[in-house]
Amino acid sequence: MPSTDDLIDTPEPQLDKQVPATAKRSRPPVRDTRVTGQPGFVLHSYPYKETSLIVDMFTRDFGRVGVVAKGAKRPLSKLRGVLQTFQPLSLSFSGKSELRTLIDAEWVGGMLPLERTALLCGFYLNELLVKLLARDDKHPALFDHYVSTLNQLAHGEPAPIVLRKFERALLKETGVAADLGRCTTTRGPVDPACDYVVDPEKGAREALPADVWPVVSGKTLLDMEGEDYSDPATQAQSKQLMRFLLAHHLNGAPLNTRQILIDLSQL
């Protein structure tokens, strides 16, 4: 099994409810509608009053949605055993506020469960979505990528490669991913033989001796654009680069899942 540092620069079950101000800009729903049969997943949940839960859902057509699952903690509640992470669900909810009411949730099935390191990787994905996606901002392509990523992890695909692809897709979907194939100073294509740094707001430029940002080869940038992570050097450099870019867009807020992997590696 690869070392935890090689796998990710980040996974964790307990997600932080404190979110940087710039990471999410919630958009309240426009109208009060009842949604039925919506494909979705549980990202995170926490207790609400004595018997209920507040649940962050990732849905295909409505993006990240917050719902109140009334009575979900009661022993005989139908929802008690259904609202589990990484399980495909069919969701029904209603409401016009930012926090809707969950009406029903049914397990759809068809996906292998995540185990061991893959499970930690799944929690990492969920933490990224909670912290970087605005509420009610739909991303159907990212939803499909999330499903594909869970399946790849469950089937034992190499976690470093699977996660780098998802991180890049997430930044693209949220509109903050620069074109890694062009140099912002020369306006020309990236040279695979040159070294570069990536400005999180502007894109790639040639590296300077005084740079403190991660220095990566032009080949690594082109490989990332083409989703080719077969080169070990690309895997190593892309991990450092994505760690840097994610930290910037999270305003430096820590990812709790990273600390869990560090803790586990010290056991």
Buried (B, 14 or more C-beta within 10 A) or exposed (E): EEEBEBBBBBBBBEBBEEBEEEBBEEEEBEEEEEBEEBBBBBBBBEEBEEBBBBBBBBBBEBBBBBBBBBBBBEEEBEBBEBBBBBBBBBBBBBBEEEBBBBBBBBEEEEBEEBEEBBBBBBBBBBBBBBBBBBBBBBBBEBBEBBBBBBBBBBEEBBBBBBBBBBBBBBBBBBEBBBEBBBBBEEEEEBBEEBBBBBBBEEBBBBBEEEEEBBBBBBBBBBBBBEEEBEBEEBBBBBBBBBBBBBBBBBEEBEBBBBEBBEEEEEE
